[in-house]
Amino acid sequence: MSGNFRARRPPSPPPGAGHPPSTAPFTTARFPHPRQDHLDADARREAASKGYAPGRSRLNIPSGGLNITSGEVKLLIGLVLVAAAVRLYRISRPNSVVFDEVHFGKFASRYIKTQYFVDVHPPLAKLLITLAAFLFGYDGHFDFKDIGKVYENVPYVAMRMVPALLGVATVPLAYLTLRALDCRATTSLVAALLITFENGLVTQSRHILLDSPLIFFTALSMFSWVGFCNEDKHKPFTDSWWTWLVLSGLSLGAVVSCKWVGLFTIATVGFSTIYQLWVLITDIRIPPKLFLRHFTARALCLIVIPLLFYMTMFQIHFMILGSSGEGDGFMSSEFQHTLGGRGMEDTYADVALGSEVSIRHLNTQGGYLHSHPSVYPGGSKQQQITLYPHRDHNNDWRIVNATHIDPPVISESPNGLRYITPGMRIKLSHISTEKMLHSHDIRPPVSEVDFQNEVSAYGAPGFQGDANDDWILEIDEAASRDRRDREAVKRLRTLRTKFRLRHALTGCYLFSHKVKLPEWGFEQQEVTCNKNAVRANSLWFVETAMHPDLPADAPKVNYRLPGFLAKFLELQQVMWTTNAGLTDRHLFDSRPDAWPRLRRGINFWVKDHRQIYLIGNPMVWWLSTLSVMAYVAVRGLLILREKRGYKDFNNTTVVKYDNLCGFLFMGWALHYGPFWIMGRQLFLHHYFPALYFAILLSCGVFDFVTSSLRPKVRLQIAAVLCILAIWNFSKFSPLAYGTPWTKKSCEAAKWGKHWDFSCNDFLDDVS
């Protein structure tokens, strides 16, 4: 053997394999000081990849999760008190409806009255606000109709306290998140104060709005995930490891249950999880069974738990909203019949000449073919035909034979009834007014185009009508196929058969769409005869049928009521469609390119020479944007230097802050970037979740820039930043609180030429 033979060191334990006791070789006589840099090359490389400081191995790092001192606990209590003072100050003012309290206050009323409604946002935040209203005795009878309407018998302060308190709770979460990311206490304090005195976040959290709960659960998700990552580095599959992971899953479920923007938070955690799994699967020290345990645990807690939480919120939503309400029209006929007051008795399955029927449109939320004594103000000036969403005797029609000779007996019942078969020529007689469904070559009142004809009710008692009353029934076989009723494609059957009505003379099809008639038409849905009819908008079905010659024991049918899963999936589709349809321009909407620059805000409320206007803290806003740009520039420079042979990523400080800032930048990008591809209405407050990440990123940059400075100098710089933020906040605070302001002060605060808060609404002198 050679005299210079050196024994190979034992292999490093796999991640999470635990740590040897403190009496390990690092504390032997040869290595008396474990804090000195006695790691070998492999250990130093691993420490650098984890972001540990030089000389600090996994043997002496603190345990996972979160570690703070008793002094920091007192500091957190102080931060909470300051945040509460800022967000709860004059929360009872104004005592009238502000901005979207019009919508979310109204939804609370609907919950309390159990009346079904449809909103584009999931229910959790609305349920929390409703709970506060219910506990303080609200009866749901205030209509929240107009901005500026004074509250009467509404516990609006309690309702505003929900987003306000969640806004307060976001402040310590920001502190704890940065501490868990191994930032200094000074840096974490700066982040907490920047969020405390961010005017936009303060304004948004003081009213009955959903963004403050959204940001709170976003912050909670990030804090829980960072805590889990720390625990995972320390030792996986412990009780605390599972606690952090389950808490992460519950938080993700909560954030997506407030707004669908929470999907971006899930994406942030998702990408981080994929990276973790990639590191594990490429580590040859990790056996397949251990990797499978890691994968299964994450899939269970980060996919299954959030999904179950999200679905549970909708189950509560359906349980509360058990009565018919203004949202019925958005849902299918089957869904509507699960609501109280919308149930229907069994009806005859057979439809024949002489049957009295109610006919519903298939596509636009199932309104009824309807007529009433009012007439069109123009055109033919004949009786109106509309689509009406509620049951009414004016929805009843009688099917009449329209052939000049007896129709061929293709299908006949044992009682001699002549069933309605494809190609049969019929008339529809409106029972209450004794007029026929009619069309002619006259343009409709709203859709005045050449391929649309007016549909009216025409005739008089005893008048047989004319050929313009005749319609040819065409059964749509694809839509009518039903395993429960194979006759539905052969003849007209109640509920099962979907059909079109073609006008016998002009060839146009009975048609409806979402266009509403003006006030003279009671804002009901327009019905026309369309020569270029889209198939989906020209399909109809019979909901109820009655014939005097049918025996009581004749076959009957009813709606097949959907279960929870079917209702849940249908509502998701309705929410998506409704959300995508919000494309109309708004006076205060803005596009994503304007948000990081704080180009303009939103006017929330103006009354009594006071104004609430959503505008961010310029110092906080622009500093966070500059930090995002700085990270991108520095990261690009590091990549360039690496290509040129520099070893920056062997530096533990660089690796630590690259991981820290890279994670926060990913959160910012995923919460901001997707808005660029959205065509719907967008407002400044849609940037708030991204702003939260940008603020944390700016503090991460601060921690890096000041890492080589003495603590006293770092504290002085932090104090300057906080003082500037507080000064900016106080400068614009009258717009957050709706307190008196003068025209002169208002004009002096217009630093951006696109800031359009109205200075003319203020007085010349506060006194």
Secondary structure by P-SEA (a helix, b strand, c coil): ccccccccccccccccccccccccccccccccccccccccaaaaaaaaaacccccccccccccccccccaaaaaaaaaaaaaaaaaaacccccccccccccccaaaaaaaaaacbbbbbccccaaaaaaaaaaaaaccccccccccccccccccaaaaaaaaaaaaaaaaaaaaaaaaaaacccaaaaaaaaaaaaacaaaaaaaaccccaaaaaaaaaaaaaaaaaaaaaaacccccaaaaaaaaaaaaaaaaaaaacccaaaaaaaaaaaaaaaaaaaaacccccaaaaaaaaaaaaaaccaaaaaaaaaaaaaaaaaacccccccccccaaaaaaccccccccccccccccccbbbbbcccccccccccccccccccccbbbbbbcccccccbbbbbbccccccccccccccccccccccbbbbbbbcccccccccccccccccccccbbbbbbbbccccccccccbbbbbbcccccccccccccccccccccbbbbbcccccccccccccccccccccccbbbbbcccccccccbbbbcbbbbccccccccccccccccaaaaaaaaaaaaaaaaaaccccccccccccccccccccccccccccbbbbbbcaaaaaaaaaaaaaaaaaaaaaaaaaaaacccccccaaaaaaaaaaaaaaaaaaaacccccccccccccccaaaaaaaaaaaaaaaaaaaaccccaaaaaaaaaaaaaaaaaaaaacccccccccccaaaaaaacccccccccccccccccc
